[in-house]
Amino acid sequence: MFLRKFVNLPFFVLCLFVSVLLFGDQIDASTKSQLYAISLCLKDIIVFVLPIIIFSFVLNGILSLKGESLKVILTLVPLVCLSNFCGFWASYLFAAPILDTGIIKISPLSPQSVLSPAWSFAITPLIKNDIALICGVCCGVVGNFVKWTGLEKASSTLNSIANFILKKLICPILPLFVLGFIIKMQYEGTLMLIIKEYALLLLMLAVLAYGYMFSVMFLLSERNFGRTFEKFRNLLPGVLVGLFSMSSAAAIPNTIEGSEKNLENKNIARFVVPATANMHLLGDCFALPIIGLALMVSFGYGLPSFGEYLVFSLYGVAAKFAAAGIPGGSALIFVPIFESVFGFSAPMLTAVTAIYVLFDPIATSSNVFGHGMFAILFEKVYKKLRRE
């Protein structure tokens, strides 16, 4: 019963984290490699069933809109672009003055030991998440116009199956899934490296990203601190899964569950979260600009002007639609943007990718927080548009 309650997952993961930090050195490398392999296997299983969950939730959510599906989609995409754009500019306006003082500089990364899995059992999904998303949207839109009863029954059955997979299969294995990634971080010394070399920069990233999202959540919660923290508590299991797995895709089931508790209309959570999981990456809107600006200061470059950063942010908003939900995926998409807009050298481009991978746990967890926050924002905007 304890493991099945999302509200208890944060405390359980915290206990695992502290235990590994205190006693991780007592575990031999072979056992750590086995635990990491198990976590990777569980991650592949979760990723394998994600297209089913995404397709069923998106289809069921759109069918529940009863003829308003096109209006929803036309609201969703511009709102995603606006949210990402605001994230880019919030990071610049707050981080640039701090970095311009020179109190935070980046040194080259030192080589770290790597924990390899003892075995691999890769499972390739039958279809990609984006294909499942597109199919769910298309079937839902067509179903709203055709009014085919058979599709609604099939959608209801598939939705029940997806909920069973989510609540009965995925939820109980989450602690074991997270454990292997905590072991990996402890073995590779990632936490100690961050503390020694990049603590100030990581702290600034975490404060700005979470501070911005808490502020937006506070406004969406009618300026009520109690409601704000209650909504964050509902999203915390997904945030923790993103933190330790470094995969926002793996956190989708938890984010949907938490968002259902935060919204009046649960169908919006089931549609918006999987639909925006790869294109609304608000944490990356802080992580990548902050890392890039810090590198410019460290390598003797001047900080970009408002005009230069405007070009970068517009490119960045467009690039979000091509981002991959894998560790380090966003950095790879942004490397050519840093090179073309800011003139980054080869060593700087290498540093962007390496440091982003190091910061990926915080970036991914804030991405997941952003998914839940955006679902609340979308519900508010959409309800207002419907009234008008």
C-alpha positions in Angstrom: 0.0 0.0 0.0 2.9 2.4 0.8 4.4 2.1 -2.6 1.2 2.6 -4.4 0.5 6.0 -2.9 2.1 8.7 -5.0 2.0 11.1 -2.0 4.5 8.8 -0.2 6.9 8.4 -3.1 8.9 11.6 -2.5 9.7 10.5 1.1 10.6 7.0 -0.1 12.9 8.3 -2.8 14.5 10.7 -0.3 15.3 7.8 2.0 16.9 5.9 -0.9 18.9 8.9 -1.8 20.3 9.5 1.7 21.0 5.7 2.2 23.0 5.5 -1.0 25.0 8.7 -0.1 25.8 7.3 3.4 26.3 3.6 2.5 26.9 3.6 -1.2 30.6 2.9 -0.8 29.8 -0.3 1.0 28.1 -1.7 -2.1 30.6 -3.5 -4.5 30.8 -2.3 -8.1 29.3 -5.5 -9.4 26.1 -5.0 -7.4 25.9 -1.4 -8.5 26.2 -2.5 -12.1 23.4 -5.0 -11.6 21.1 -2.4 -10.0 21.8 0.1 -12.8 21.0 -2.6 -15.4 17.7 -3.3 -13.7 16.8 0.4 -13.8 17.7 0.7 -17.5 15.5 -2.4 -18.2 12.6 -0.9 -16.3 13.1 2.4 -18.1 12.9 0.6 -21.5 9.7 -1.1 -20.3 8.1 2.2 -19.3 9.2 3.8 -22.6 7.8 0.8 -24.5 4.3 1.2 -23.0 4.3 5.0 -23.2 3.0 5.2 -26.8 -0.1 3.2 -25.6 -0.7 5.6 -22.7 -0.1 8.7 -24.9 -2.4 7.5 -27.7 -5.2 6.4 -25.4 -5.1 9.5 -23.2 -4.9 11.9 -26.1 -7.7 10.1 -28.0 -9.9 10.0 -24.9 -9.2 13.6 -24.0 -10.0 15.0 -27.5 -13.2 12.9 -27.8 -14.3 14.4 -24.5 -14.1 17.9 -26.0 -17.2 17.2 -28.1 -16.5 19.2 -31.3 -14.0 21.6 -29.8 -10.8 19.7 -30.7 -9.6 22.1 -33.3 -10.1 25.1 -31.0 -8.0 23.2 -28.3 -5.1 22.5 -30.7 -5.1 26.1 -32.0 -4.9 27.3 -28.4 -2.3 24.8 -27.4 0.5 25.4 -29.9 0.7 29.2 -29.6 0.5 28.9 -25.8 3.5 26.5 -25.8 5.5 28.9 -28.0 4.6 31.8 -25.7 5.5 29.9 -22.5 8.9 28.8 -23.9 9.6 32.3 -25.2 8.9 33.8 -21.7 11.2 31.2 -20.1 14.1 32.1 -22.4 13.7 35.8 -21.6 13.2 35.3 -17.8 16.5 33.3 -17.7 18.3 36.1 -19.6 16.9 39.0 -17.7 17.8 37.5 -14.3 21.0 35.6 -15.1 22.8 38.1 -17.3 23.3 40.8 -14.6 24.6 38.1 -12.2 27.0 36.5 -14.7 28.2 40.0 -15.9 29.7 40.5 -12.4 32.1 37.6 -13.1 31.4 36.0 -9.7 30.5 32.7 -11.5 32.9 31.2 -14.0 33.2 27.7 -15.5 36.3 25.6 -15.5 36.9 22.6 -17.9 35.3 19.3 -16.9 37.5 16.6 -15.3 37.2 13.0 -16.5 34.8 10.9 -14.4 34.4 7.2 -13.9 31.5 5.7 -15.7 29.2 2.9 -14.3 28.2 0.5 -17.1 25.2 -1.8 -16.8 26.0 -5.5 -16.1 23.7 -6.5 -18.9 21.3 -5.0 -21.3 17.8 -5.9 -22.3 16.8 -3.2 -24.7 13.2 -3.1 -25.9 12.4 -1.0 -28.9 8.9 0.7 -28.8 6.7 -0.4 -31.7 5.9 3.2 -32.5 7.5 6.5 -31.4 5.8 8.8 -28.9 5.3 11.6 -31.5 3.6 9.1 -33.9 1.3 7.9 -31.1 0.6 11.6 -30.3 -0.2 12.5 -33.9 -2.4 9.4 -34.4 -4.3 10.1 -31.1 -4.9 13.7 -32.2 -6.0 12.7 -35.7 -8.3 9.9 -34.5 -9.8 12.2 -31.9 -10.5 15.1 -34.3 -12.0 12.7 -36.9 -14.1 11.0 -34.1 -15.5 14.4 -33.0 -16.8 15.0 -36.5 -17.9 11.5 -37.5 -19.6 10.7 -34.2 -18.8 7.0 -34.4 -20.0 5.2 -31.3 -17.6 2.3 -31.8 -14.6 4.6 -31.6 -15.9 6.0 -28.3 -16.3 2.5 -26.9 -12.8 1.5 -28.1 -11.4 4.7 -26.6 -13.0 4.0 -23.3 -11.6 0.4 -23.2 -8.1 1.5 -24.2 -8.2 4.2 -21.6 -9.0 1.6 -18.9 -6.1 -0.5 -20.1 -3.8 2.5 -20.0 -4.9 3.4 -16.5 -4.3 -0.2 -15.3 -0.8 -0.1 -16.8 -0.1 3.3 -15.2 -1.5 2.6 -11.7 -1.0 -1.2 -11.3 2.2 -1.9 -13.2 4.3 1.3 -13.4 3.7 2.9 -10.0 4.8 -0.1 -7.9 8.2 -0.4 -9.7 9.1 3.3 -9.4 11.3 3.1 -6.3 13.4 0.2 -7.9 13.5 2.2 -11.1 14.9 5.3 -9.4 17.4 3.3 -7.2 19.7 2.3 -10.1 20.1 5.9 -11.3 20.9 7.1 -7.7 23.5 4.4 -7.5 25.0 5.6 -10.8 25.2 9.2 -9.6 27.0 8.1 -6.4 29.4 5.8 -8.3 30.4 8.4 -10.9 30.8 11.2 -8.3 28.4 13.5 -10.2 27.1 15.1 -7.0 30.6 15.8 -5.6 31.7 17.2 -8.9 28.8 19.6 -9.0 29.5 20.7 -5.4 33.2 21.3 -6.0 33.1 22.9 -9.5 29.7 24.1 -10.5 27.7 24.6 -7.3 27.0 28.3 -7.8 26.0 27.9 -11.4 23.7 25.0 -10.6 22.2 26.8 -7.6 21.5 29.8 -9.8 19.8 27.5 -12.4 17.7 25.8 -9.8 16.7 29.0 -8.0 15.7 30.9 -11.3 13.9 27.9 -12.9 12.0 26.8 -9.9 11.4 30.4 -8.7 9.9 31.4 -12.0 7.6 28.3 -12.2 6.6 28.7 -8.5 5.7 32.4 -9.3 3.6 31.4 -12.3 2.0 28.6 -10.2 1.3 31.1 -7.4 -0.5 33.5 -9.9 -2.5 30.6 -11.3 -3.5 29.5 -7.8 -5.1 32.9 -7.2 -2.1 34.1 -5.1 -2.7 31.4 -2.5 0.5 29.9 -1.0 -1.4 26.9 0.4 -2.9 26.0 -3.0 0.4 26.6 -4.7 2.3 24.1 -2.6 -0.5 21.6 -2.7 -0.3 21.6 -6.5 3.4 21.2 -6.4 3.1 18.4 -3.9 0.9 16.6 -6.4 3.5 17.0 -9.1 6.5 16.1 -6.9 6.5 12.3 -7.7 6.9 13.1 -11.4 9.5 15.8 -10.6 11.6 13.2 -8.6 11.3 10.6 -11.4 12.6 13.2 -13.8 15.4 14.2 -11.4 16.9 10.8 -11.1 16.1 9.2 -14.5 16.9 12.3 -16.5 14.0 11.5 -18.8 10.9 13.7 -18.9 9.2 10.9 -21.0 9.6 8.4 -18.2 7.9 10.9 -15.8 4.8 11.3 -18.0 2.6 8.8 -16.1 3.4 10.5 -12.8 2.9 14.0 -14.3 -0.5 13.0 -15.7 -1.5 11.6 -12.3 -0.4 14.7 -10.4 -2.0 17.1 -13.0 -5.3 15.2 -12.7 -5.4 16.2 -9.0 -4.6 19.9 -9.9 -7.2 20.4 -12.6 -11.0 20.5 -12.6 -11.1 18.7 -15.9 -9.0 15.5 -15.8 -9.2 15.0 -19.5 -7.2 18.2 -20.0 -4.3 16.6 -18.0 -4.5 13.4 -20.0 -4.3 15.4 -23.3 -2.0 18.3 -22.5 0.8 16.6 -20.6 1.6 13.9 -23.2 1.0 16.3 -26.1 3.5 18.9 -24.8 6.0 16.6 -23.0 8.7 17.0 -25.7 8.0 20.6 -27.0 7.3 22.4 -23.7 10.7 22.1 -21.9 10.7 25.1 -19.7 13.6 23.8 -17.6 15.8 23.8 -20.7 14.7 27.4 -21.4 16.7 28.2 -18.3 19.5 25.6 -18.3 20.8 26.1 -21.8 20.9 30.0 -21.8 22.4 30.1 -18.4 25.2 27.6 -19.3 25.7 29.4 -22.6 25.9 32.9 -21.0 28.3 31.5 -18.3 30.6 30.1 -20.9 30.6 33.4 -22.8 31.8 35.2 -19.6 34.4 32.5 -18.9 35.8 32.5 -22.4 36.0 36.3 -22.5 33.0 36.9 -24.8 30.7 39.9 -24.2 27.2 39.0 -23.2 24.7 39.2 -26.1 22.6 42.3 -26.7 18.8 42.3 -26.6 18.7 41.9 -30.4 21.1 39.0 -30.5 19.3 37.2 -27.7 15.9 37.9 -29.4 17.2 35.9 -32.4 18.5 33.2 -30.2 15.2 32.9 -28.3 13.2 32.7 -31.5 15.5 30.0 -32.8 15.1 28.3 -29.5 11.3 28.3 -29.5 11.4 26.7 -33.0 14.0 24.1 -31.8 11.8 23.0 -29.0 9.6 21.2 -31.5 12.6 19.1 -32.6 13.9 18.3 -29.1 14.4 14.7 -28.0 13.3 13.5 -24.6 16.6 11.8 -23.8 19.5 12.8 -21.5 21.4 15.6 -23.2 19.0 15.6 -26.2 18.2 19.3 -26.0 21.9 20.3 -25.9 22.5 18.6 -29.2 19.7 20.5 -30.8 21.0 23.8 -29.5 24.7 23.4 -30.4 24.3 24.8 -34.0 22.2 27.7 -32.6 25.0 28.7 -30.2 27.5 28.4 -33.0 25.5 30.5 -35.6 24.0 33.1 -33.3 26.7 33.6 -30.7 29.8 32.4 -32.6 30.8 29.7 -30.0 34.1 28.0 -30.7 34.5 24.2 -30.8 35.7 23.9 -27.1 32.7 26.0 -26.0 30.3 23.8 -28.0 31.8 20.7 -26.4 31.5 22.3 -22.9 27.8 23.2 -23.5 27.0 19.5 -24.1 29.2 18.2 -21.3 27.9 20.6 -18.7 24.3 20.3 -19.7 24.6 16.5 -19.2 25.9 17.2 -15.8 23.0 19.6 -15.0 20.5 17.3 -16.8 18.8 16.1 -13.5 17.9 19.6 -12.5 16.9 20.6 -16.0 14.7 17.5 -16.5 13.0 17.8 -13.1 12.2 21.5 -13.8 10.9 20.4 -17.3 8.5 18.0 -15.5 7.4 20.8 -13.1 6.8 22.9 -16.2 4.6 20.3 -17.7 2.3 20.3 -14.7 2.4 24.1 -14.5 1.5 24.4 -18.2 -1.5 22.1 -17.8 -2.9 24.5 -15.2 -2.2 27.5 -17.4 -3.8 25.8 -20.4 -7.0 25.0 -18.4 -7.2 28.7 -17.2 -6.7 30.1 -20.7 -9.0 27.6 -22.4 -11.9 28.2 -20.0 -11.5 31.9 -20.5 -11.6 31.6 -24.3 -14.7 29.4 -24.1 -16.5 31.9 -22.0 -15.7 34.7 -24.4 
